[in-house]
Amino acid sequence: MADLVIGIDIGTGSTKGVLSDTKGNVLYSEVVRHETSFPKPGWAEHDADAVWWSDVVKICRELATRAKGDVAGLCISGIGPVFLAADERGTPLRNAILYGVDTRSSKEIDELTERYGEETVLKKCGNGMTSQSVGPKIEWVKRNEPEVWAKTRRFLMAHTYCVFHLTGEYVLDHLAASMCEPLYSPFTNDWVDEWVEDICGDLPMPRLMWSNEIAGHITDNAARITGLRPGTPVAVGSVDAFVEALSVGVRQPGQVMLMYGSTMVAVQISDRALEGPSLWSCAGLLEGTSNLSGGMSTTGSLTTWISELTGLGYDELSELAAQSKPGSNGLIMLPYFSGERTPIADPDARGLLAGLNLTHKQGDIYRSALEATGFGSRHLLETIRNCGGQASEYWAVGGGTTGGLWPQIMSDIIGIKQYIPEVTIGASYGDALLAAMAAGCADETTVWNRAEREIVPNEDNLELYSEMFQTYLDLYPATAPMSHKLADIQRR
């Protein structure tokens, strides 16, 4: 019996793969870097063939050569929700329009919300439409690129594009579908037929499945390209952040994952679909589960921006930030450098650094960026709680957890204990577990990961951070009109 599995995750800036045995022991990992295109302000795109498929093929071939035995299954996750318009053979007709960091469809969001009614959308979809929603992105393509839309016969995301080319199967998992507002309802776990017909017309919709089900099997042609065995089962997969939650065992109601990446994502598992007007009310990865989640648009990418701006590396910036006092010596930042997804759902929000004086140094500015992530995450988690999410346990994942400063700032600002898992590879590790489930080598109760350490909040900082958090909340409405004017100038 084959006792190896492969998990691959397509991220914003890189694709990661792991070869694991069916007990969760990682045998080998591989990373391929790639570029994200920003052709206009507010646009973010990937070339599906040059990025998604090319990366997956490279990683499959590398891991296949490392495998000492047969691979029992494969699973792929990816950034999402995204919209790739493709023809019947799955050939891309344009670059894929990425998730909420691509804000081009703001006009379509407003028009569709007015057409269907804000309350009606909320009742059917669990949340309103935002820059994260796929329905308005499709509407944008229909309006602005009619020649592309006329040829579109497949609606694909990063993971399902690869599944299609590996197996020939046209599928989409329930969780990713539930981020396609207003096309899907997490309350019925099915398409909203009248809105699908209105927006998508005669576009065939993908077959809905759960993430750990077998989408299909690797074809002879895909086997030649990837180096994997023909007939190897391929799981459906899903959106990366939610698969990363599974990778650390976050699957029970009350458990929360905080993902420190290019963006910050919070995933809270629930036993039923909840309404969250400014959040993401989603189906779960596994049948019978749901989640209420949200994500900030700019977190890790903000630290990258500061590093490039100053010419200093992350380690040096972290050392300087550690020398700055909690509260960054009276600096506070709004991290809306790419607009913001949740909970304010404002693609025209912009970044702000308030309180500057001539004594502030690079470390103060970098610390204020880390603290902005904490304030934004606290805002997000409090919004989830106000919508009925009852959190009992927090797991922190992603590259930002490897250093001690950022997670400690997060715990201090939010006032929570965070568990850091032993295996921090990310969503690709969760993909390997989904592959094992699909292949029958693991079940839905299987947990591979355990806590390596805990981050406990420093109560000495609670009062100051609570005061600054209120200032953070007040800054956005006070400055939003000016930010919107500047965003309009940037577009022009």
BAKESE-851638 format. One line per field, with one value per residue (C-alpha): residue number from 1; x, y, z. Coordinates in pm, whole numbers, plus 50000, padded with zeros to 5 digits. Each point is the difference from the previous one (the first is absolute). Layout:
# residues N
nr: [NUM, ...]
east: [X, ...]
north: [Y, ...]
up: [Z, ...]
This chain:
# residues 492
nr: [1, 2, 3, 4, 5, 6, 7, 8, 9, 10, 11, 12, 13, 14, 15, 16, 17, 18, 19, 20, 21, 22, 23, 24, 25, 26, 27, 28, 29, 30, 31, 32, 33, 34, 35, 36, 37, 38, 39, 40, 41, 42, 43, 44, 45, 46, 47, 48, 49, 50, 51, 52, 53, 54, 55, 56, 57, 58, 59, 60, 61, 62, 63, 64, 65, 66, 67, 68, 69, 70, 71, 72, 73, 74, 75, 76, 77, 78, 79, 80, 81, 82, 83, 84, 85, 86, 87, 88, 89, 90, 91, 92, 93, 94, 95, 96, 97, 98, 99, 100, 101, 102, 103, 104, 105, 106, 107, 108, 109, 110, 111, 112, 113, 114, 115, 116, 117, 118, 119, 120, 121, 122, 123, 124, 125, 126, 127, 128, 129, 130, 131, 132, 133, 134, 135, 136, 137, 138, 139, 140, 141, 142, 143, 144, 145, 146, 147, 148, 149, 150, 151, 152, 153, 154, 155, 156, 157, 158, 159, 160, 161, 162, 163, 164, 165, 166, 167, 168, 169, 170, 171, 172, 173, 174, 175, 176, 177, 178, 179, 180, 181, 182, 183, 184, 185, 186, 187, 188, 189, 190, 191, 192, 193, 194, 195, 196, 197, 198, 199, 200, 201, 202, 203, 204, 205, 206, 207, 208, 209, 210, 211, 212, 213, 214, 215, 216, 217, 218, 219, 220, 221, 222, 223, 224, 225, 226, 227, 228, 229, 230, 231, 232, 233, 234, 235, 236, 237, 238, 239, 240, 241, 242, 243, 244, 245, 246, 247, 248, 249, 250, 251, 252, 253, 254, 255, 256, 257, 258, 259, 260, 261, 262, 263, 264, 265, 266, 267, 268, 269, 270, 271, 272, 273, 274, 275, 276, 277, 278, 279, 280, 281, 282, 283, 284, 285, 286, 287, 288, 289, 290, 291, 292, 293, 294, 295, 296, 297, 298, 299, 300, 301, 302, 303, 304, 305, 306, 307, 308, 309, 310, 311, 312, 313, 314, 315, 316, 317, 318, 319, 320, 321, 322, 323, 324, 325, 326, 327, 328, 329, 330, 331, 332, 333, 334, 335, 336, 337, 338, 339, 340, 341, 342, 343, 344, 345, 346, 347, 348, 349, 350, 351, 352, 353, 354, 355, 356, 357, 358, 359, 360, 361, 362, 363, 364, 365, 366, 367, 368, 369, 370, 371, 372, 373, 374, 375, 376, 377, 378, 379, 380, 381, 382, 383, 384, 385, 386, 387, 388, 389, 390, 391, 392, 393, 394, 395, 396, 397, 398, 399, 400, 401, 402, 403, 404, 405, 406, 407, 408, 409, 410, 411, 412, 413, 414, 415, 416, 417, 418, 419, 420, 421, 422, 423, 424, 425, 426, 427, 428, 429, 430, 431, 432, 433, 434, 435, 436, 437, 438, 439, 440, 441, 442, 443, 444, 445, 446, 447, 448, 449, 450, 451, 452, 453, 454, 455, 456, 457, 458, 459, 460, 461, 462, 463, 464, 465, 466, 467, 468, 469, 470, 471, 472, 473, 474, 475, 476, 477, 478, 479, 480, 481, 482, 483, 484, 485, 486, 487, 488, 489, 490, 491, 492]
east: [50000, 50128, 50089, 50111, 49797, 50075, 49853, 50051, 49893, 49999, 50057, 50014, 50379, 50105, 49880, 50093, 49985, 50060, 50052, 49871, 49925, 49644, 50093, 50084, 50378, 50138, 50263, 50078, 49881, 50040, 49936, 49968, 49987, 49782, 49883, 49663, 49902, 49859, 49917, 49797, 49933, 49751, 50068, 50177, 50038, 50174, 50085, 49836, 50222, 50333, 49938, 49748, 50051, 50373, 50064, 49788, 50175, 50345, 49913, 49828, 50301, 50242, 49799, 49932, 50375, 50038, 49723, 50126, 49676, 49662, 49813, 49654, 49845, 50049, 49821, 50044, 49883, 50043, 49933, 49635, 49741, 50121, 49839, 50169, 49804, 50090, 49869, 49851, 50346, 50107, 50223, 50018, 49839, 50162, 50203, 49822, 49843, 50118, 49816, 49913, 50328, 49861, 49745, 49903, 49638, 49881, 49745, 49861, 49976, 49781, 49783, 49940, 49928, 49740, 49852, 49950, 49964, 50258, 49786, 49900, 50365, 50084, 49723, 50100, 50378, 50073, 50188, 49992, 50207, 50353, 50315, 50048, 49684, 50020, 49656, 50095, 50332, 49807, 49769, 50308, 50133, 49659, 49987, 50360, 50122, 49698, 50224, 50148, 49662, 49859, 50261, 49982, 49882, 50185, 50014, 50318, 50204, 50368, 49943, 49720, 50195, 50269, 49747, 49841, 50332, 50100, 49672, 49773, 49737, 49819, 49931, 49997, 49997, 49711, 50225, 50143, 49654, 49869, 50245, 49843, 49724, 49727, 50016, 49994, 49820, 50181, 49658, 49893, 50348, 49896, 50000, 49743, 49849, 49830, 50314, 50225, 49775, 49995, 50377, 50144, 49737, 50067, 50347, 50009, 50063, 50252, 49881, 49996, 50196, 50162, 50371, 50104, 49808, 50165, 49953, 50149, 50315, 50318, 49970, 50267, 50095, 50023, 50207, 50253, 50023, 50017, 50185, 49720, 49830, 49695, 49684, 50129, 49697, 49987, 49800, 49782, 50201, 49900, 50110, 50340, 49915, 49737, 50221, 50271, 49751, 49952, 50378, 50015, 49687, 49758, 49677, 49782, 49746, 50168, 50348, 50159, 50296, 50195, 50210, 50302, 50072, 50001, 49652, 49860, 49710, 49790, 49797, 49753, 49829, 49629, 49742, 49760, 50009, 49991, 49910, 50288, 49915, 50362, 50164, 50023, 49731, 50121, 49934, 50272, 50267, 49830, 49634, 49798, 50226, 49988, 50217, 49981, 50316, 50164, 50323, 50203, 50142, 50348, 50208, 50313, 50011, 50015, 50313, 50148, 49920, 50178, 50301, 50029, 49946, 50269, 50241, 50008, 49938, 49722, 50234, 50154, 49659, 49871, 50295, 49933, 49627, 50076, 50189, 49691, 49748, 49653, 49787, 50294, 50067, 49660, 49976, 49698, 49954, 49695, 50118, 49760, 50271, 49801, 49658, 49850, 49797, 49846, 49841, 49978, 49968, 50138, 50214, 50068, 50140, 50365, 50295, 50063, 50281, 49886, 50192, 50335, 50256, 50371, 50106, 49846, 50239, 49983, 49932, 49697, 49856, 50059, 49850, 49697, 49948, 50006, 49766, 49767, 49965, 49908, 49741, 49851, 49986, 49835, 49743, 49935, 49974, 49767, 49777, 49990, 49904, 49723, 49856, 49973, 50345, 50106, 50379, 50169, 50343, 50240, 50264, 50255, 50154, 50207, 50344, 49937, 49989, 50365, 50123, 49890, 49915, 49703, 49803, 50066, 49868, 49692, 49933, 50053, 49762, 49725, 50040, 50016, 50223, 50125, 50122, 50289, 49996, 50295, 49966, 49973, 50029, 49652, 49714, 50203, 50014, 49622, 49978, 50203, 49748, 49707, 50178, 50035, 49629, 49902, 50224, 49848, 50323, 49857, 49654, 49837, 50108, 50369, 50225, 50366, 50115, 50062, 50089, 50371, 49970, 49755, 49994, 49842, 49893, 50197, 49739, 50225, 49922, 49624, 49891, 50219, 49902, 49630, 50031, 50183, 49752, 49720, 50206, 50051, 49624, 49939, 50262, 49833, 49661, 50176, 50230, 49800, 49866, 50355, 50123, 49724, 50096, 50363, 49902, 49808, 50304, 50214, 49759, 50010]
north: [50000, 50348, 50191, 50338, 50313, 50335, 50335, 50317, 50356, 50282, 50329, 50364, 50004, 49635, 49641, 49749, 49624, 49720, 49629, 49829, 49653, 49924, 50053, 50365, 49972, 50248, 49834, 50280, 50348, 50226, 50371, 50180, 50381, 50187, 50351, 50167, 50255, 50339, 50149, 50290, 50146, 49769, 49710, 49674, 49709, 49669, 49832, 49665, 49798, 50169, 50014, 49741, 49712, 50053, 50004, 49691, 49804, 50097, 49899, 49676, 49894, 50083, 49823, 49700, 49946, 50019, 49750, 49658, 49823, 50071, 50324, 49921, 50341, 50365, 50314, 50364, 50318, 50355, 50367, 50080, 50074, 50088, 50005, 49846, 50012, 49697, 49827, 49650, 49841, 50203, 50235, 50341, 50285, 50270, 50022, 49887, 50279, 49948, 50009, 50310, 50179, 50056, 50278, 50076, 49884, 50260, 50139, 49654, 49929, 50306, 49924, 49634, 50088, 50253, 49756, 49713, 50192, 50015, 49812, 49734, 49932, 49981, 49749, 49774, 50033, 50074, 50320, 50282, 50039, 50141, 50015, 49638, 49884, 49823, 50096, 50367, 49897, 49795, 50296, 50220, 49766, 49987, 50379, 50090, 49700, 49866, 49820, 49798, 49929, 49878, 49720, 49912, 49644, 49922, 50193, 49890, 50089, 49929, 49651, 49897, 50116, 49752, 49730, 50048, 49955, 49704, 49810, 50161, 50055, 50335, 50037, 50254, 49943, 50130, 50231, 50181, 50016, 50168, 50286, 50066, 50230, 50023, 49672, 49750, 49961, 49845, 49943, 49759, 49897, 50057, 50256, 50282, 49913, 50330, 50206, 49750, 50032, 50380, 50042, 49695, 49938, 49669, 49955, 49640, 50004, 49756, 49693, 50067, 49766, 49998, 50069, 49652, 49819, 49857, 50240, 49755, 49808, 50104, 49943, 49835, 50337, 50171, 49708, 50051, 50370, 49971, 49672, 49863, 49665, 49992, 49944, 50171, 50151, 50379, 50164, 50303, 50238, 50352, 50355, 50013, 50173, 49744, 49706, 50153, 50000, 49627, 49953, 50094, 49809, 50295, 49824, 50002, 50273, 50274, 49944, 50296, 50022, 50323, 49989, 50231, 50040, 50263, 50061, 49912, 49755, 49884, 49681, 49902, 49664, 49979, 49722, 50199, 50281, 50343, 50341, 50246, 50306, 50116, 49656, 49675, 49751, 49678, 49633, 49787, 49784, 49690, 49911, 50115, 50293, 50375, 50296, 50373, 50166, 50316, 50136, 50318, 50106, 50114, 49853, 49806, 50187, 50321, 49882, 49918, 50352, 50154, 49771, 50104, 50366, 50007, 49750, 49810, 49627, 49855, 49892, 50347, 50167, 49764, 50082, 50371, 49949, 49806, 50307, 50215, 50013, 49842, 50251, 50090, 50317, 50140, 49890, 49825, 49862, 49909, 49704, 50061, 50028, 49776, 50108, 49775, 49684, 49927, 50131, 50345, 49868, 50316, 49960, 50375, 50012, 50101, 49970, 50259, 50066, 50236, 50168, 50048, 50237, 50057, 49758, 49694, 49745, 49706, 49759, 50203, 49991, 49627, 49925, 50212, 49777, 49687, 50165, 50102, 49630, 49937, 50279, 49883, 49641, 50104, 50198, 49693, 49753, 50227, 50027, 49619, 49972, 50258, 49785, 49692, 49845, 49859, 49963, 49766, 49929, 50187, 49847, 50222, 49892, 50145, 50147, 50288, 49763, 49899, 50317, 50074, 50370, 49998, 49719, 50159, 50336, 49825, 49822, 50321, 50204, 49738, 49858, 49634, 49696, 49865, 49646, 49968, 49657, 49763, 49990, 50347, 49915, 50134, 49909, 49745, 49788, 50022, 49902, 49689, 49910, 50057, 49779, 49729, 50031, 49974, 49696, 49828, 50020, 50238, 50100, 50330, 49968, 49959, 50271, 50009, 50317, 50091, 50322, 50074, 50315, 50257, 50379, 50155, 50368, 50244, 50161, 50303, 50115, 49942, 50349, 50186, 49775, 50027, 50379, 49990, 49749, 50248, 50264, 49749, 49952, 50377, 50079, 49819, 50180, 50330, 49969, 49783, 50293, 50125, 49649, 49953, 50322, 49891, 49656, 50169, 50211, 49684, 49834, 50303]
up: [50000, 49910, 50316, 49861, 49922, 49836, 50099, 49796, 50080, 49745, 50183, 49900, 49964, 50000, 49970, 50268, 49992, 50250, 49973, 50314, 50120, 50108, 50366, 49938, 49995, 49746, 49784, 49760, 49908, 49699, 49931, 49666, 49995, 49754, 49919, 50052, 49738, 50100, 49656, 50142, 50346, 50169, 49763, 50093, 49759, 49938, 49671, 50068, 49769, 50074, 50376, 50120, 49759, 49949, 50375, 50065, 49725, 50130, 50355, 49899, 49793, 50280, 50271, 49774, 49964, 50379, 50071, 50105, 49921, 49845, 50064, 50133, 49932, 49910, 50113, 49896, 50169, 49882, 50045, 49983, 49918, 49650, 49658, 49699, 49675, 49788, 49691, 49992, 49996, 50305, 49801, 50173, 49806, 50216, 50320, 50315, 50208, 50356, 50331, 50207, 49928, 49650, 50048, 49639, 50038, 50256, 49754, 49930, 50374, 50049, 49698, 50088, 50363, 49886, 49748, 50245, 50326, 50277, 50253, 49749, 49914, 50370, 50069, 49712, 50005, 50367, 49912, 49753, 49687, 50030, 49791, 50109, 49820, 49665, 49866, 49948, 49841, 49743, 49941, 49943, 49732, 49830, 49985, 49922, 49800, 49807, 49753, 50288, 50153, 49668, 49997, 50371, 50067, 50322, 50329, 50179, 50307, 50067, 50143, 49765, 49693, 50095, 50089, 49657, 49822, 50217, 49978, 49741, 50271, 50032, 50374, 50281, 50374, 50210, 50203, 49697, 49845, 50314, 49937, 49661, 50124, 49893, 49807, 50292, 50334, 50300, 50158, 49724, 49880, 49642, 49720, 50011, 49664, 49917, 50067, 49819, 49697, 50022, 50035, 49826, 49733, 49825, 50151, 50133, 50372, 50152, 50187, 50376, 50228, 50346, 50021, 50114, 49726, 49690, 49708, 49754, 49913, 49823, 49627, 49787, 49851, 50341, 50127, 49722, 50082, 50380, 50049, 50219, 49950, 49768, 50202, 50314, 50181, 50019, 50280, 49926, 50222, 50096, 50084, 50171, 50329, 50092, 49911, 50217, 50288, 49948, 50000, 50369, 50099, 49995, 49905, 50312, 50091, 50205, 49860, 49820, 49765, 49955, 49683, 49990, 49631, 49726, 50135, 50343, 50004, 50295, 49965, 50273, 49976, 50078, 50000, 49781, 49748, 50165, 49860, 49995, 49788, 49972, 50031, 49802, 50090, 49842, 49970, 50158, 49845, 50135, 49971, 50303, 50089, 49939, 50088, 50050, 49883, 49880, 49868, 49997, 49662, 50103, 50283, 49904, 49671, 50205, 50180, 49658, 49881, 50301, 49949, 49636, 50087, 50269, 49847, 50331, 50045, 50214, 50279, 50029, 49989, 50268, 50224, 49958, 50064, 50318, 50127, 49942, 50283, 49983, 49815, 49772, 50198, 49916, 49636, 49857, 49652, 49794, 49787, 49712, 49734, 49762, 50119, 50265, 49984, 50340, 50207, 49832, 49642, 49844, 49686, 50000, 50354, 50005, 50237, 50267, 50248, 50275, 50280, 49826, 50149, 49938, 50276, 49834, 49852, 49763, 50286, 50110, 49650, 49959, 50341, 49913, 49694, 50217, 50251, 49715, 49920, 50363, 50006, 49672, 50122, 50327, 49801, 49785, 50290, 50197, 49694, 49969, 50366, 49958, 49719, 50220, 49972, 50337, 50005, 50247, 49850, 49771, 49773, 49824, 49670, 49718, 49950, 50239, 50299, 49967, 50173, 50353, 49972, 49762, 50175, 50341, 49878, 49866, 50331, 50197, 49785, 49966, 50350, 49896, 50044, 49667, 49931, 49753, 49830, 49964, 49620, 49848, 49632, 49932, 49773, 49802, 50318, 50030, 49633, 50074, 50271, 49761, 49745, 50266, 50081, 49634, 49955, 50304, 50202, 50264, 50121, 50095, 50364, 49917, 50148, 49896, 50175, 50364, 50187, 50031, 50214, 50133, 49977, 50312, 50009, 50212, 50226, 50058, 49645, 50012, 50108, 49748, 49711, 50087, 49989, 49668, 49857, 50057, 49819, 49718, 49971, 50000, 49735, 49711, 50000, 50072, 49697, 49756, 49789, 49937, 49926, 49746, 49824, 49986, 49872, 49720, 49912, 49993, 49758, 49773]
